[in-house]
Amino acid sequence: MHSDEQQDPSYILVAFGKHLAHIRKDHGWSQEKLALESGIARSYLSGVERGQRNIALLNIYRLATTLGIRPEELLKF
């Protein structure tokens, strides 16, 4: 890990968000559809995908279940 990453770990939020957006798009889903199907607010989901929100573990599980993937797949970025 680089010293910059140790001082500001928020880069991980951006990386996770980009990965989530990529998986969502690979499934052919809009943010709106994923939000409706998962019960997560679209505005919250948008913030997660932009790296502006720190997603809770339960929401990672909820999104993975909705997308039909294992939760650890969302953490492989």
C-alpha positions in Angstrom: 0.0 0.0 0.0 1.3 3.5 -0.9 1.7 6.1 1.8 -0.9 8.3 0.1 -3.4 5.4 0.4 -2.6 5.0 4.1 -3.3 8.6 4.8 -6.5 8.8 2.7 -8.2 5.5 2.2 -11.2 7.1 0.5 -9.8 5.8 -2.8 -11.3 2.4 -1.9 -14.8 4.0 -2.0 -14.2 5.1 -5.6 -12.8 1.8 -6.6 -15.7 -0.1 -5.0 -18.2 2.3 -6.7 -16.7 1.8 -10.1 -16.7 -1.9 -9.7 -20.4 -2.0 -8.6 -21.4 0.2 -11.5 -19.5 -2.1 -13.9 -21.3 -5.2 -12.5 -24.7 -3.4 -12.6 -24.2 -2.4 -16.2 -23.0 -5.9 -17.2 -26.3 -7.1 -15.9 -28.1 -4.5 -18.1 -29.6 -2.8 -15.1 -30.1 0.9 -14.5 -29.5 2.5 -11.1 -33.2 2.8 -10.8 -33.9 -0.9 -11.4 -31.2 -2.0 -8.9 -32.5 0.5 -6.4 -36.1 -0.7 -6.8 -35.2 -4.4 -6.7 -32.8 -4.1 -3.7 -34.9 -1.6 -1.7 -32.0 0.8 -1.6 -32.6 4.5 -2.4 -31.4 5.4 -5.9 -29.7 8.5 -4.5 -27.8 6.4 -2.0 -26.8 3.9 -4.7 -25.6 6.8 -7.0 -23.5 8.1 -4.1 -22.0 4.7 -3.6 -21.1 4.3 -7.3 -19.5 7.8 -7.3 -17.4 6.9 -4.2 -19.2 9.5 -2.1 -20.9 7.1 0.3 -19.4 4.4 2.6 -21.7 1.4 2.0 -22.7 -0.8 4.9 -22.0 -4.5 4.9 -25.7 -5.3 5.0 -26.2 -3.2 1.8 -23.4 -5.0 0.1 -25.2 -8.3 0.9 -28.5 -6.8 -0.3 -27.0 -5.6 -3.6 -25.2 -8.9 -4.3 -28.3 -11.0 -3.6 -30.4 -8.7 -5.9 -27.8 -9.1 -8.6 -27.6 -12.9 -8.1 -23.9 -12.9 -7.2 -22.0 -13.7 -4.0 -21.2 -10.7 -1.8 -17.4 -11.3 -2.2 -17.7 -10.7 -5.9 -18.5 -7.0 -5.1 -15.3 -6.8 -3.1 -13.0 -8.1 -5.9 -11.9 -4.8 -7.4 
